[in-house]
C-alpha cells in the first residue's frame, strides 16, 4: 500500500524549488526595501536547498543533504552580516530604501 508521501517525485521538489527561487528573484528585483531584498535572497537560498534535497532523495544519496547543511550555514552567516549592515545603514540615513544608497561616494 502506497501513501501520498510515496507519490512525491523529483519533479515536485524541483517545481517547489523553482517557484521559491523565482519568487525570490522577482521580490529582489521589484522591491527597494533593504530588509525585503534580504528576505528575498534568503528565499532564493531555500529554493536551492529544496532542489538539492530533492536530488538527494531521488538518487538515494546523502551528499545533497550534506551540501544543504553547508548552504544553510553560509546563509546564517550571511544573515547575521546583512542584518548588521542594514542596522548600520538605517542609523546613518534613517531609511531602508535602496535608492537612498545608490549614490554612495567612497
Secondary structure by P-SEA (a helix, b strand, c coil): cccccccccaaaaaaaaaaaaaaaaaaaaccccaaaaaaaaaaaaaaaaaaaaaaaaaaccaaaaaaaaaaaaaaaaaaaaaaaaaaaaaaacccccccccccccc
